[in-house]
Amino acid sequence: MRQENKPQILCVDDEKRNLKLLNALLAPQGYEVISAENGEAALECLSSSLPDLVLLDVMMPKLDGYEVCKKIKSTKETQFLPVVMVTALREEEERIKGIEAGCDDFISKPFDKHELLARVKSLLRIKLMHDELKNGYVKLNELQVLKDNLVGLIVHDINNLLMITSINFRRAFMNRGNFPEDIKKSLTIAEMHLDELAALVSDFVDIGKIEEGKISLNMEDTDIDALLSNAIEKMSSVAQYNGIDLKRIGSDKRLHFTLDRGLILRIMNNLVLNAVKFTPRGGLIEVSADISENGLCFFVKDTGAGIPPEYKEKVFEKFSQAEGEQVNFKKGKGLGLTFCKLVVEAHGGKIWVESEFSKGSTFYVTLPANSK
């Protein structure tokens, strides 16, 4: 049984006198020493219990030190276990062979006590730091899982409450014609933020599913003209309230394309809503789509604040926002564009932005003709 709080060293040598010498040098220093008289015995020891360090003789019958070292470094459980090769060989070629086998250090025979203890102490210190880092990583992953589960429960409850609130709000909103103008205005604002909150919750849930590979695309032949019209109609009240002209440009011919209709509609909604947020009153937002032999391309162009060059990639990162005095952006949640990027890439497509700071931005989405 392993002695608690004592570093354990496995000494492997086919000569018993060398094992006794190593034990005599190491045990008084507070190390627990276990011995193996050949390579096979060493590997058997490692299969049942992991020491903190291995002192491994090179020249042994049947399975030499190089082969034992290779086996130790080739398995997940022991690949970071420090291995010191103990050898009477002085040739550079033999040392290179040991390095190629994966050993961490060398000690020459006959042993120099001070050199032996110094190298052992150094490697055990590195092993301790590695173990602490590994344990920290495990604990971090455990906390991440706990956090994700907690967030999932909270989002699920929020989604349920949001659905109930939305149903009752829509029922009241249907009778807004009988309300005074100030109440109508308040209801319009409430509708806008309710839609934004619903989109935020949906984006958060689906981003997690896409990242975990748990979402599948419902590919179907889709009328792109109807899809664009749907997105523009849904966002028109928001744009109108903000004093922004939202319109479709280009051909209105019937375009059909195979894609996940629900997810692509949400991308269009997100891009238009994003444009509304960053376009001042009196601005213009244009939406267009076309199909070529390369596939589908649609874009949302605004006359808003624009994006500095250093933020063009950053805006697609989760929870990322452009910050700084020169970036006149309203605060966002940093999820909408991440959702767009993940969904577009799941379709095999690309999304990017072209922008001139203070003059506006154009977000482009392309989906390949063989989108699956």
Stockholm file with secondary structure:
# STOCKHOLM 1.0

chainA/1-372         MRQENKPQILCVDDEKRNLKLLNALLAPQGYEVISAENGEAALECLSSSLPDLVLLDVMMPKLDGYEVCKKIKSTKETQFLPVVMVTALREEEERIKGIEAGCDDFISKPFDKHELLARVKSLLRIKLMHDELKNGYVKLNELQVLKDNLVGLIVHDINNLLMITSINFRRAFMNRGNFPEDIKKSLTIAEMHLDELAALVSDFVDIGKIEEGKISLNMEDTDIDALLSNAIEKMSSVAQYNGIDLKRIGSDKRLHFTLDRGLILRIMNNLVLNAVKFTPRGGLIEVSADISENGLCFFVKDTGAGIPPEYKEKVFEKFSQAEGEQVNFKKGKGLGLTFCKLVVEAHGGKIWVESEFSKGSTFYVTLPANSK
#=GR chainA/1-372 SS CCCTTSCEEEEECSCHHHHHHHHHHHGGGTCEEEEESSHHHHHHHHHHCCCSEEEEESCCSSSCHHHHHHHHHTSTTTTTSCEEEEESCCCHHHHHHHHHHTCCEEEESSCCHHHHHHHHHHHHHHHHHHHHHHHHHHHHHHHHHHHHHHHHHHHHHHHHHHHHHHHHHHHHHTTGGGSCHHHHHHHHHHHHHHHHHHHHHHHHHHHHHHHTTCCCCCEEEEEHHHHHHHHHHHHHHHHHHTTCEEEECSCCCCCEEEEEHHHHHHHHHHHHHHHHHTSCTTCEEEEEEEEETTEEEEEEEECSSCCCGGGTTGGGSTTCCCCSTTCCCCCCCSCHHHHHHHHHHHTTCEEEEEEETTTEEEEEEEEETTCC
#=GC SS_cons         CCCTTSCEEEEECSCHHHHHHHHHHHGGGTCEEEEESSHHHHHHHHHHCCCSEEEEESCCSSSCHHHHHHHHHTSTTTTTSCEEEEESCCCHHHHHHHHHHTCCEEEESSCCHHHHHHHHHHHHHHHHHHHHHHHHHHHHHHHHHHHHHHHHHHHHHHHHHHHHHHHHHHHHHTTGGGSCHHHHHHHHHHHHHHHHHHHHHHHHHHHHHHHTTCCCCCEEEEEHHHHHHHHHHHHHHHHHHTTCEEEECSCCCCCEEEEEHHHHHHHHHHHHHHHHHTSCTTCEEEEEEEEETTEEEEEEEECSSCCCGGGTTGGGSTTCCCCSTTCCCCCCCSCHHHHHHHHHHHTTCEEEEEEETTTEEEEEEEEETTCC
//
